[in-house]
């Protein structure tokens, strides 16, 4: 991937034109890319792009790099929606970052509109660029704010991948995470649950007959479910990622737990 980016070509051209002088001229750029990679910078950040679900996203130092693990939130939402995905739904993404969750779900719900909220002005600008590049300007809006501040009405689907890493453990994370993901998107407070507490207090006023899907850190399912129940919500589903980690918690008002 780095060689293709350095040479400005795709894999097919790389093979076809292996002896091209242009590839030799790309060596200096490739050396710079490789040095950054050896220092732990993820390839997606070197390239400035990440594929998520079926879409492509701009990634900058101002936003969390969307991981494949988070795609199970989209799977969980679509499973809950069933044929209702074709209705005119109202979708909300709290802590939107790149906009990956919001835009991925909108791409599967053709008649829906959505709002992505983020505390970081720089992240909001990245999300707006991703809205435009994925052709969803007419259906997605990005707002600067803290969780539910300034929002009105209710939503059919709420998504969130909040900060959930315990503050004390951030220094011990892999270099690819601790040195390159913004700590604002990682730090979940002393116990990793600070953002969940805030979100759960907001959800009863934001959810009508809909549901919310929240990303979980490893081993957090029981604690986050308890916080939901304390706010009058109930678990509707729990979905594991491909690594077997309980990653996507579905909650709703007055729903029966599965």
C-alpha positions in Angstrom: 0.0 0.0 0.0 2.8 2.4 0.9 4.7 1.7 -2.3 1.5 2.3 -4.4 0.9 5.6 -2.6 4.6 6.6 -3.1 4.4 5.8 -6.8 0.9 7.2 -7.3 -0.5 4.1 -8.8 -2.6 1.0 -8.0 -1.5 -2.6 -7.6 -2.2 -3.5 -11.2 0.0 -0.7 -12.5 2.7 -1.5 -10.0 3.0 -5.0 -11.4 2.6 -3.9 -15.0 5.2 -1.1 -14.8 7.6 -2.7 -12.4 10.6 -1.5 -14.4 9.3 2.0 -14.9 11.7 4.8 -14.0 8.8 6.4 -12.2 8.8 3.6 -9.6 12.5 4.2 -8.9 11.8 7.9 -8.4 9.2 7.0 -5.8 11.9 5.4 -3.7 12.5 8.6 -1.7 8.9 9.0 -0.9 8.7 5.3 0.1 11.7 5.6 2.4 9.9 8.5 4.2 6.7 6.4 4.5 8.6 3.4 5.8 10.4 5.4 8.4 7.1 6.7 9.7 5.7 3.1 9.8 8.8 1.9 11.7 8.1 4.6 14.3 4.7 3.0 14.8 2.5 5.3 12.7 -0.4 3.3 11.3 -0.4 2.9 7.5 -3.9 4.4 7.4 -2.6 7.6 9.0 0.4 7.7 6.6 -2.0 7.4 3.7 -4.6 9.7 5.4 -7.4 7.3 4.5 -9.3 4.4 5.9 -11.9 2.0 4.4 -14.8 1.4 6.7 -17.9 -0.7 5.9 -18.3 0.1 2.2 -17.0 3.7 2.3 -13.7 5.5 2.3 -12.8 8.1 4.9 -10.3 10.8 5.3 -8.3 10.3 8.5 -6.3 13.0 10.2 -4.5 13.4 13.6 -7.7 15.1 14.8 -9.9 11.9 14.7 -9.9 8.4 15.9 -8.9 5.9 13.2 -12.0 3.8 12.6 -11.4 0.1 13.3 -13.0 -2.9 11.6 -14.2 -3.9 15.1 -16.6 -1.0 15.0 -18.4 -2.4 11.9 -20.3 -4.7 14.2 -22.2 -1.7 15.5 -23.6 -1.3 12.0 -24.4 -5.0 11.8 -26.2 -4.8 15.2 -28.2 -1.7 14.0 -29.2 -3.3 10.7 -30.2 -6.5 12.5 -32.5 -4.5 14.8 -34.0 -2.5 12.0 -34.7 -5.4 9.6 -37.0 -4.1 6.8 -37.4 -0.8 8.7 -34.1 0.3 7.2 -36.1 1.5 4.2 -38.2 3.9 6.3 -37.4 7.6 6.8 -35.4 7.2 10.0 -33.7 9.9 12.1 -30.2 8.8 13.1 -27.8 10.3 15.6 -24.1 9.6 16.1 -22.7 10.9 19.4 -18.9 11.6 19.2 -18.9 11.1 15.5 -15.1 11.6 14.8 -14.7 10.8 11.1 -18.4 10.3 10.7 -17.8 6.6 9.9 -20.7 5.1 12.0 -23.2 7.7 10.8 -22.3 7.6 7.2 -22.0 3.8 7.1 -25.6 3.4 8.5 -27.0 6.1 6.2 -25.5 4.2 3.2 -27.6 1.2 4.2 -30.8 3.3 5.0 -31.5 5.2 1.8 -34.4 7.2 3.1 -32.9 8.3 6.4 -31.2 11.5 7.6 -28.7 11.9 10.4 -26.8 14.1 12.7 -23.2 13.6 13.9 -22.1 15.5 17.0 -18.5 15.9 18.2 -16.8 18.0 20.8 -13.8 18.7 18.6 -14.1 21.5 16.0 -11.3 19.9 14.0 -13.0 16.5 14.0 -16.3 18.1 12.8 -14.4 19.6 9.8 -13.0 16.1 9.0 -16.5 14.6 9.3 -18.0 17.2 7.0 -15.3 16.5 4.4 -16.2 12.8 4.6 -19.9 13.6 4.3 -19.2 15.4 1.1 -16.8 12.9 -0.4 -19.3 10.1 0.2 -22.1 12.1 -1.5 -24.3 12.3 1.6 -24.5 16.1 2.0 -28.3 16.1 1.6 -28.8 13.6 4.3 -26.1 14.2 7.0 -25.4 17.1 9.2 -22.4 17.5 11.5 -22.7 19.7 14.6 -20.2 20.9 17.2 -21.3 20.0 20.7 -21.0 17.9 23.8 -23.2 14.8 23.5 -26.9 15.9 23.4 -26.4 19.6 24.0 -28.6 21.6 21.6 -30.4 18.5 20.1 -34.2 18.5 19.8 -36.7 15.8 19.2 -36.2 12.0 19.3 -34.2 9.6 17.1 -34.9 6.2 15.7 -31.3 5.0 15.9 -28.5 6.4 18.1 -24.9 5.3 17.6 -21.8 6.0 19.7 -18.2 4.9 20.0 -17.3 6.9 23.1 -13.9 7.2 24.8 -13.7 4.1 27.0 -10.1 3.5 27.9 -9.2 3.9 31.6 -6.9 7.0 32.0 -4.2 5.1 33.8 -3.8 2.5 31.0 -3.4 4.9 28.0 0.3 5.1 28.5 0.5 1.3 28.1 -1.4 1.1 24.9 0.2 0.0 21.6 2.2 2.9 20.1 -0.1 2.9 17.1 -2.9 4.0 19.4 -1.3 6.1 22.2 0.9 8.2 19.9 -1.5 8.6 17.0 -5.1 8.5 18.1 -6.3 11.7 19.8 -6.5 11.2 23.6 -9.8 13.0 23.7 -11.3 10.1 21.8 -9.6 7.5 24.0 -9.7 8.7 27.6 -12.8 7.4 29.4 -11.8 8.6 32.9 -10.7 6.7 36.0 -12.8 3.6 35.3 -13.4 4.1 31.6 -17.1 4.7 32.1 -17.3 8.5 32.3 -18.6 9.0 28.8 -21.1 6.2 29.2 -22.6 7.8 32.3 -23.2 11.1 30.4 -24.6 9.3 27.3 -27.0 7.1 29.4 -28.4 10.2 31.1 -29.1 11.7 27.7 -30.6 8.6 26.0 -34.1 8.5 27.6 -34.8 12.0 26.3 -33.4 11.2 22.8 -35.0 7.9 22.2 -38.6 7.5 21.2 -39.5 4.0 20.2 -36.0 3.6 18.8 -32.8 2.1 20.1 -29.1 2.9 20.7 -26.0 1.0 19.8 -22.9 1.7 21.8 -19.4 0.4 21.3 -17.8 -1.3 24.4 -14.3 -1.9 25.5 -13.1 -5.4 26.5 -15.0 -6.6 29.6 -17.3 -3.5 29.9 -20.7 -5.1 28.9 -21.9 -5.7 32.4 -21.0 -2.3 33.7 -22.4 -0.4 30.8 -25.6 -2.4 30.9 -26.0 -1.6 34.6 -25.6 2.1 33.8 -28.3 1.8 31.1 -30.7 0.1 33.5 -30.1 2.8 36.2 -31.3 5.3 33.6 -34.5 3.3 32.8 -33.1 1.6 29.7 -32.9 -2.1 29.1 -30.6 -4.3 27.0 -32.1 -5.4 23.7 -29.0 -7.1 22.3 -25.3 -7.7 22.6 -23.1 -8.4 19.6 -19.5 -9.6 19.5 -16.9 -8.5 17.0 -14.9 -11.0 14.8 -12.4 -11.4 17.7 -15.2 -12.6 20.0 -15.2 -9.5 22.1 -18.6 -8.2 23.3 -18.4 -5.0 21.3 -21.9 -3.6 20.5 -24.5 -3.1 23.2 -28.1 -2.4 22.1 -30.4 -0.6 24.5 -33.9 0.8 24.3 -36.6 2.3 26.5 -38.9 -0.4 27.9 -37.5 -3.2 25.7 -37.3 -6.7 26.9 -33.8 -8.0 27.3 -32.8 -10.9 25.0 
